């Protein structure tokens, strides 16, 4: 296991920040929401610009409120579990206490605050709002979200209890299994440890004639990457598998860049470019590929929740596809180098979203488009913070922070490739003593190659979702 970076060896519960990586990374931070704003100042749902641009955080240090719009959780356990304290009476847009399912729709839990995918989202109502008594001995209780109504969708997750019985106990107010060490032990991650494992989970009541598009993913502290796909064969028993290999051979449910990822992103209103987009469901169950490492001084719980919302089959006009672009990874120690990759469009392809992926030695991963018959480079994606790599959407409803400004950013508006257009990307890699000092680890002693380890291996991947023709390696 790699030496943990300076600044992360011993952090308190209120300053746990997990590093992030692989074909779909997740950096985990969730905060409570409280407001007593004037109800007359309510922001209209779905019209809020994205606020994910941020200056780079010095590797190995916790972000500040100025450098990261999602600061570490600072509420006390008592505040975190007091729904009355969080949303004042005149601002409650939904009757949350006692709610069993996330209702969906556009009515906000807190009608005095703008839509927020983590704290004010009718598609992902937090358990701590519906169950004020919900509290466990692990950080990240505010990541738990209520499932969709069965007729509108499904939830699948990774829990100390199997999916079929998890909600029965939660709705009954029986959280005792979280206190049972014999039950939680396989899901716990000890301080200073790291693991990559696959997990098989059953999905209740899903059939292959269903389609879906809107999704929400949440996870507790310690998640590093996650990829959730339909299982290749029916899941008959839930649990962790010995293997941590990533098998990209089955339809995707969701690819994760951070533990608070929604599709569509940053809005309640479906962008017009995404109307009619759908993925076909499967009745086989789910396959999770999850990388966790614990840089805190206490045990963490590997637990995740995924909400999936159906789209009527007669409304699906465009199949959503997943793509991966990969550049070569062979980085000798003591070098500053670039690792380029490219994907050529074979027909008209609309890019719905993109997320880059690499590890600690890559200081920047950016992507640009060169149109057929032109030499002009259009910078479309820029990621400078390896700890928290952003997913950016490309549609008429989201305003992304501009790329090329020394912080995470992307172009705004629809992004369409035509036949012959080339999507380029590049990893700028520094395996130097200076970089090692920045991230608080030793210099590599051997050539870095492709692998899951955040400090002892590297990746250079550009992932995303499209409609139209397949792009690069995808399905």
C-alpha positions as CSV (number, residue, x, y, z in Angstrom):
1,X,0.0,0.0,0.0
2,X,1.2,3.5,-0.7
3,X,2.3,5.8,2.0
4,X,-0.6,8.2,2.7
5,X,0.0,11.8,1.7
6,X,1.0,14.4,4.2
7,X,-2.0,16.1,5.8
8,X,-4.1,12.9,5.6
9,X,-2.4,10.6,8.0
10,X,-4.6,11.6,11.0
11,X,-7.7,13.6,10.3
12,X,-10.8,14.1,12.5
13,X,-14.3,13.0,11.6
14,X,-15.1,16.5,10.5
15,X,-12.1,16.7,8.2
16,X,-12.2,13.3,6.4
17,X,-11.5,13.8,2.7
18,X,-10.9,10.8,0.5
19,X,-8.5,10.9,-2.5
20,X,-10.1,9.7,-5.7
21,X,-9.3,7.6,-8.8
22,X,-10.0,5.0,-11.7
23,X,-12.4,4.6,-14.5
24,X,-14.8,6.5,-12.4
25,X,-13.5,8.3,-9.4
26,X,-15.3,9.5,-6.4
27,X,-14.2,12.1,-3.9
28,X,-16.5,12.1,-0.9
29,X,-17.8,15.1,0.9
30,X,-21.4,15.8,2.1
31,X,-22.6,18.7,4.2
32,X,-25.7,19.5,6.1
33,X,-28.1,22.2,4.9
34,X,-29.7,24.7,7.1
35,X,-31.4,28.0,6.1
36,X,-33.7,30.7,7.4
37,X,-33.7,32.6,4.1
38,X,-36.6,34.8,3.2
39,X,-39.2,32.6,1.4
40,X,-39.8,35.4,-1.0
41,X,-36.2,34.9,-2.3
42,X,-36.7,31.4,-3.5
43,X,-34.7,30.5,-6.6
44,X,-36.5,28.9,-9.4
45,X,-35.6,25.2,-9.6
46,X,-33.5,24.1,-12.5
47,X,-32.2,27.6,-13.4
48,X,-29.1,27.6,-11.1
49,X,-25.7,27.7,-13.0
50,X,-23.1,25.1,-12.1
51,X,-20.7,26.2,-9.4
52,X,-18.1,23.5,-9.7
53,X,-15.2,25.6,-10.9
54,X,-12.6,26.0,-8.3
55,X,-8.9,26.8,-8.1
56,X,-6.7,23.8,-7.6
57,X,-6.2,22.5,-4.1
58,X,-2.6,21.9,-3.1
59,X,-2.3,18.2,-3.1
60,X,-2.1,16.6,0.3
61,X,-4.0,19.5,2.0
62,X,-7.7,19.8,2.9
63,X,-9.6,22.2,0.8
64,X,-10.8,25.5,2.2
65,X,-14.1,27.1,1.7
66,X,-12.5,29.5,-0.7
67,X,-10.9,26.8,-2.8
68,X,-13.7,24.2,-2.8
69,X,-17.5,24.9,-2.9
70,X,-18.0,21.6,-1.0
71,X,-16.2,22.0,2.3
72,X,-15.7,19.2,4.8
73,X,-18.7,18.4,7.0
74,X,-18.6,20.6,10.2
75,X,-21.9,20.0,11.8
76,X,-22.1,18.0,15.0
77,X,-23.9,14.6,15.0
78,X,-26.8,16.2,16.9
79,X,-27.2,19.0,14.3
80,X,-26.7,16.5,11.5
81,X,-29.7,14.4,12.6
82,X,-32.1,17.2,13.6
83,X,-34.4,17.9,10.6
84,X,-36.2,20.6,12.5
85,X,-33.0,22.5,13.0
86,X,-32.0,22.1,9.3
87,X,-35.2,23.3,7.6
88,X,-37.3,25.8,9.4
89,X,-41.1,25.3,9.5
90,X,-42.0,28.1,7.0
91,X,-39.5,26.6,4.5
92,X,-40.6,23.0,4.4
93,X,-41.8,22.2,0.9
94,X,-42.4,18.5,1.6
95,X,-43.5,16.6,4.7
96,X,-40.2,14.8,5.2
97,X,-40.4,13.1,8.5
98,X,-41.9,9.6,8.0
99,X,-41.4,9.7,4.2
100,X,-40.5,6.3,2.8
101,X,-39.7,7.2,-0.8
102,X,-38.0,10.1,-2.6
103,X,-41.0,11.6,-4.5
104,X,-39.2,13.1,-7.5
105,X,-40.8,16.0,-9.2
106,X,-40.0,19.7,-8.8
107,X,-41.2,20.4,-5.3
108,X,-38.1,21.1,-3.2
109,X,-37.7,19.8,0.4
110,X,-36.6,23.3,1.4
111,X,-38.7,25.8,-0.6
112,X,-36.6,28.7,0.7
113,X,-33.4,27.5,-0.9
114,X,-32.4,26.7,-4.5
115,X,-32.1,23.2,-5.7
116,X,-29.0,21.5,-4.5
117,X,-28.3,17.9,-5.6
118,X,-27.0,16.9,-2.2
119,X,-29.2,18.8,0.3
120,X,-32.3,19.9,-1.4
121,X,-33.3,17.3,-4.0
122,X,-36.7,15.6,-4.3
123,X,-35.1,12.8,-6.3
124,X,-32.6,12.0,-3.4
125,X,-34.3,12.9,-0.1
126,X,-31.8,12.3,2.7
127,X,-32.5,9.7,5.3
128,X,-31.5,12.1,8.0
129,X,-34.4,14.4,6.9
130,X,-37.0,11.6,6.8
131,X,-35.7,9.7,9.8
132,X,-34.4,12.3,12.3
133,X,-33.4,9.4,14.7
134,X,-31.1,7.8,12.0
135,X,-27.6,7.8,13.4
136,X,-24.7,5.3,13.1
137,X,-21.2,5.0,14.5
138,X,-19.7,5.8,11.0
139,X,-19.2,9.1,9.3
140,X,-21.4,9.8,6.3
141,X,-25.0,9.2,7.5
142,X,-26.1,12.2,5.5
143,X,-25.2,10.3,2.3
144,X,-28.1,7.9,2.7
145,X,-31.0,8.7,0.4
146,X,-34.6,7.3,0.2
147,X,-35.3,5.1,-2.9
148,X,-37.8,5.9,-5.7
149,X,-41.3,4.6,-5.5
150,X,-41.3,1.1,-7.0
151,X,-43.5,2.1,-9.9
152,X,-41.1,4.9,-10.8
153,X,-37.7,3.3,-10.4
154,X,-35.4,1.3,-8.1
155,X,-32.5,1.7,-5.7
156,X,-29.6,-0.6,-5.5
157,X,-26.8,-0.3,-3.0
158,X,-23.9,-1.7,-1.0
159,X,-25.0,-2.3,2.6
160,X,-24.2,-4.4,5.6
161,X,-27.7,-5.9,5.0
162,X,-28.9,-7.3,1.6
163,X,-30.8,-4.9,-0.5
164,X,-34.1,-6.8,-0.1
165,X,-34.1,-6.4,3.7
166,X,-32.2,-3.2,4.1
167,X,-35.2,-0.8,3.7
168,X,-37.6,-2.9,5.7
169,X,-35.4,-2.4,8.7
170,X,-34.7,1.2,7.9
171,X,-38.4,2.0,7.6
172,X,-39.1,0.2,10.8
173,X,-36.5,2.5,12.6
174,X,-34.3,-0.5,13.4
175,X,-30.7,0.7,12.8
176,X,-29.2,-1.9,15.2
177,X,-27.4,-3.7,12.4
178,X,-25.0,-0.7,12.1
179,X,-23.9,-1.3,15.7
180,X,-23.4,-5.1,15.2
181,X,-19.7,-5.6,14.5
182,X,-20.3,-9.0,13.1
183,X,-22.6,-7.6,10.4
184,X,-20.5,-4.5,9.6
185,X,-17.0,-6.1,9.7
186,X,-16.9,-7.1,5.9
187,X,-17.8,-3.5,5.0
188,X,-15.4,-1.7,7.3
189,X,-12.2,-0.3,6.2
190,X,-9.5,0.1,8.8
191,X,-7.6,3.4,9.2
192,X,-4.6,3.6,6.8
193,X,-5.8,0.8,4.5
194,X,-6.8,0.5,0.9
195,X,-8.9,-2.0,-1.1
196,X,-10.3,-2.6,-4.6
197,X,-13.2,-5.1,-4.7
198,X,-16.2,-6.0,-6.7
199,X,-19.6,-6.4,-5.1
200,X,-22.7,-8.2,-6.4
201,X,-26.1,-6.8,-5.5
202,X,-29.6,-7.9,-6.2
203,X,-32.1,-5.5,-7.7
204,X,-35.7,-6.0,-6.7
205,X,-38.6,-5.7,-9.3
206,X,-36.6,-4.7,-12.4
207,X,-37.4,-6.1,-15.8
208,X,-35.5,-5.9,-19.1
209,X,-38.4,-4.1,-20.9
210,X,-37.7,-1.0,-18.7
211,X,-35.6,2.1,-19.6
212,X,-34.0,4.7,-17.3
213,X,-32.1,7.9,-17.4
214,X,-32.2,10.0,-14.3
215,X,-29.9,8.7,-11.6
216,X,-28.3,9.7,-8.2
217,X,-25.3,8.1,-6.6
218,X,-24.3,8.7,-2.9
219,X,-21.6,7.1,-0.9
220,X,-20.0,7.3,2.6
221,X,-16.5,8.7,3.3
222,X,-13.6,6.6,1.9
223,X,-14.9,6.0,-1.6
224,X,-12.2,6.3,-4.3
225,X,-13.9,5.3,-7.5
226,X,-17.0,3.4,-8.4
227,X,-18.5,1.8,-11.5
228,X,-21.9,0.3,-11.3
229,X,-23.1,-2.0,-14.1
230,X,-25.8,-4.6,-14.6
231,X,-24.4,-8.0,-13.7
232,X,-23.4,-10.4,-16.6
233,X,-25.5,-13.2,-15.0
234,X,-28.2,-13.3,-12.4
235,X,-27.0,-12.4,-8.9
236,X,-28.2,-15.1,-6.4
237,X,-26.1,-14.0,-3.4
238,X,-25.1,-10.5,-2.4
239,X,-21.6,-9.6,-1.1
240,X,-18.0,-8.8,-1.8
241,X,-16.0,-10.8,-4.3
242,X,-12.4,-11.7,-4.1
243,X,-11.6,-10.0,-7.4
244,X,-11.2,-6.3,-7.9
245,X,-11.0,-6.5,-11.7
246,X,-13.1,-4.1,-13.7
247,X,-15.1,-5.9,-16.4
248,X,-16.4,-3.5,-19.0
249,X,-18.6,-6.0,-20.7
250,X,-22.1,-5.2,-19.5
251,X,-24.5,-2.2,-19.7
252,X,-23.8,0.6,-17.4
253,X,-26.0,1.9,-14.6
254,X,-23.7,4.8,-13.6
255,X,-20.1,5.8,-13.8
256,X,-18.9,7.8,-10.9
257,X,-16.6,10.7,-10.5
258,X,-17.6,11.7,-7.0
259,X,-20.0,10.4,-4.4
260,X,-22.6,13.0,-5.1
261,X,-23.2,12.5,-8.8
262,X,-26.6,13.1,-10.4
263,X,-27.8,12.7,-14.0
264,X,-28.9,15.1,-15.3
265,X,-26.5,17.3,-13.3
266,X,-27.2,20.5,-11.4
267,X,-30.8,20.8,-12.4
268,X,-34.3,19.4,-11.8
269,X,-35.4,20.1,-15.3
270,X,-34.4,17.7,-18.1
271,X,-32.3,19.6,-20.7
272,X,-34.0,19.5,-24.1
273,X,-30.9,17.8,-25.6
274,X,-31.5,14.9,-23.2
275,X,-35.2,14.4,-23.8
276,X,-35.8,10.9,-25.2
277,X,-32.5,9.6,-24.0
278,X,-32.7,6.2,-22.2
279,X,-30.7,3.2,-21.1
280,X,-32.2,-0.3,-21.1
281,X,-32.5,-2.0,-17.7
282,X,-31.6,-5.6,-16.9
283,X,-33.1,-8.0,-14.5
284,X,-29.8,-9.7,-13.6
285,X,-28.8,-7.5,-10.6
286,X,-25.8,-5.1,-10.2
287,X,-22.1,-5.3,-10.4
288,X,-20.1,-2.7,-8.4
289,X,-16.4,-2.1,-8.9
290,X,-15.3,0.0,-5.9
291,X,-11.9,1.4,-4.8
292,X,-11.7,2.6,-1.2
293,X,-8.9,3.9,0.9
294,X,-9.0,5.3,4.4
295,X,-6.7,8.2,5.1
296,X,-8.5,9.0,8.4
297,X,-7.7,7.8,11.9
298,X,-10.9,5.7,12.4
299,X,-12.7,2.9,10.6
300,X,-14.9,3.8,7.7
301,X,-17.9,1.9,6.3
302,X,-18.0,1.0,2.6
303,X,-21.7,1.8,1.8
304,X,-23.4,3.2,-1.3
305,X,-26.9,4.1,-2.5
306,X,-27.9,4.4,-6.2
307,X,-31.4,5.7,-7.2
308,X,-32.5,5.0,-10.8
309,X,-35.6,6.5,-12.3
310,X,-37.6,4.9,-15.2
311,X,-38.4,6.5,-18.5
312,X,-41.5,5.2,-20.3
313,X,-40.4,3.0,-23.2
314,X,-42.5,4.9,-25.7
315,X,-40.6,8.1,-24.8
316,X,-37.1,6.7,-25.5
317,X,-35.9,7.9,-28.9
318,X,-32.1,7.9,-28.3
319,X,-29.9,5.2,-26.8
320,X,-27.3,6.5,-24.4
321,X,-23.8,5.1,-24.8
322,X,-20.7,5.1,-22.6
323,X,-17.2,5.7,-24.0
324,X,-13.6,5.4,-22.8
325,X,-10.5,6.8,-24.3
326,X,-7.1,5.6,-22.9
327,X,-3.6,6.9,-23.4
328,X,-0.5,4.8,-22.7
329,X,0.9,4.7,-19.2
330,X,4.6,4.1,-18.8
331,X,6.1,6.9,-16.7
332,X,9.7,6.5,-15.5
333,X,10.7,8.3,-12.2
334,X,12.2,11.7,-12.4
335,X,10.4,12.8,-15.6
336,X,8.2,15.6,-16.8
337,X,6.2,14.3,-19.8
338,X,3.0,14.3,-21.7
339,X,0.8,11.2,-22.5
340,X,-1.6,12.0,-25.4
341,X,-4.6,10.1,-26.6
342,X,-7.3,10.7,-29.2
343,X,-10.7,9.4,-30.4
344,X,-12.1,10.1,-33.9
345,X,-15.9,10.4,-34.4
346,X,-17.2,8.1,-37.2
347,X,-20.6,9.8,-37.4
348,X,-22.6,12.6,-35.7
349,X,-22.2,12.1,-31.9
350,X,-23.6,14.2,-29.2
351,X,-21.4,14.3,-26.0
352,X,-23.7,14.4,-23.0
353,X,-20.9,14.5,-20.3
354,X,-17.2,13.9,-19.8
355,X,-15.0,13.0,-16.9
356,X,-11.2,12.6,-16.9
357,X,-9.4,10.1,-14.7
358,X,-5.8,9.9,-13.5
359,X,-3.8,9.7,-10.3
360,X,-1.5,11.8,-8.2
361,X,1.4,12.2,-10.5
362,X,-0.7,13.8,-13.3
363,X,-1.0,17.5,-12.7
364,X,-3.4,18.2,-15.5
365,X,-5.7,16.3,-17.8
366,X,-7.4,18.3,-20.6
367,X,-9.3,17.6,-23.8
368,X,-9.8,19.5,-27.0
369,X,-11.6,19.0,-30.3
370,X,-10.1,19.5,-33.7
371,X,-12.8,19.6,-36.4
372,X,-12.4,17.8,-39.7
373,X,-10.6,20.1,-42.2
374,X,-9.4,22.5,-39.5
375,X,-6.3,22.8,-37.3
376,X,-7.9,24.9,-34.6
377,X,-8.0,23.4,-31.1
378,X,-11.3,23.8,-29.1
379,X,-10.5,23.3,-25.4
380,X,-13.6,21.5,-24.1
381,X,-12.5,19.9,-20.7
382,X,-9.9,20.8,-18.1
383,X,-9.1,19.0,-14.9
384,X,-6.3,20.2,-12.6
385,X,-7.3,18.7,-9.3
386,X,-6.5,15.0,-9.2
387,X,-8.2,14.7,-5.8
388,X,-11.7,15.7,-7.1
389,X,-12.0,15.2,-10.8
390,X,-15.1,16.8,-12.2
391,X,-17.9,15.4,-14.4
392,X,-19.1,18.2,-16.8
393,X,-22.4,18.1,-18.8
394,X,-22.7,19.7,-22.2
395,X,-26.3,21.1,-22.7
396,X,-28.2,24.3,-23.1
397,X,-29.2,24.4,-19.4
398,X,-25.9,24.2,-17.6
399,X,-23.2,26.9,-17.4
400,X,-19.8,25.3,-16.7
401,X,-16.8,27.3,-15.5
402,X,-14.6,28.1,-18.5
403,X,-11.6,25.8,-19.2
404,X,-8.1,27.0,-19.4
405,X,-8.2,29.3,-16.4
406,X,-6.0,27.2,-14.1
407,X,-9.0,25.5,-12.5
408,X,-11.4,22.7,-13.4
409,X,-13.7,23.8,-16.3
410,X,-15.4,22.9,-19.5
411,X,-17.2,24.6,-22.4
412,X,-20.9,25.3,-22.0
413,X,-23.7,24.3,-24.3
414,X,-24.2,21.3,-26.5
415,X,-21.1,19.5,-27.8
416,X,-21.6,17.6,-31.0
417,X,-18.9,15.8,-33.0
418,X,-19.3,15.1,-36.7
419,X,-17.6,12.4,-38.8
420,X,-13.9,13.0,-38.9
421,X,-13.8,15.3,-35.9
422,X,-11.1,14.3,-33.4
423,X,-11.4,14.4,-29.6
424,X,-7.8,14.8,-28.2
425,X,-6.8,14.5,-24.6
426,X,-3.5,14.7,-22.7
427,X,-2.1,13.8,-19.3
428,X,0.7,16.1,-18.1
429,X,2.8,13.9,-15.8
430,X,5.5,14.9,-13.2
431,X,7.2,12.0,-11.5
432,X,9.7,14.4,-9.9
433,X,11.0,15.0,-6.4
434,X,9.2,18.4,-6.4
435,X,5.9,16.7,-7.1
436,X,6.5,14.0,-4.5
437,X,7.0,16.7,-1.9
438,X,3.8,18.4,-3.0
439,X,1.7,15.3,-2.5
440,X,3.6,14.1,0.5
441,X,4.9,10.7,-0.7
442,X,8.2,9.3,-1.8
443,X,9.3,9.5,-5.4
444,X,8.5,6.5,-7.5
445,X,11.3,3.9,-7.4
446,X,10.2,2.2,-10.6
447,X,8.3,3.1,-13.8
448,X,4.6,3.8,-13.1
449,X,2.2,1.6,-15.1
450,X,-1.5,1.4,-15.4
451,X,-3.2,0.4,-12.1
452,X,-5.6,1.3,-9.4
453,X,-3.1,2.5,-6.8
454,X,-3.3,6.3,-6.3
455,X,0.5,6.7,-5.8
456,X,2.1,3.5,-7.0
457,X,0.4,3.4,-10.4
458,X,-1.3,5.8,-12.9
459,X,-4.1,6.0,-15.4
460,X,-4.9,8.4,-18.3
461,X,-8.5,8.0,-19.2
462,X,-11.2,10.2,-20.7
463,X,-14.7,8.8,-20.1
464,X,-18.2,10.1,-21.0
465,X,-21.7,9.5,-22.3
466,X,-23.0,10.1,-25.8
467,X,-25.9,9.6,-28.1
468,X,-25.4,8.8,-31.8
469,X,-22.4,6.8,-33.0
470,X,-20.2,5.0,-30.5
471,X,-17.1,6.9,-29.6
472,X,-13.8,5.1,-29.1
473,X,-13.9,2.1,-26.8
474,X,-17.5,2.1,-25.6
475,X,-20.8,0.3,-25.4
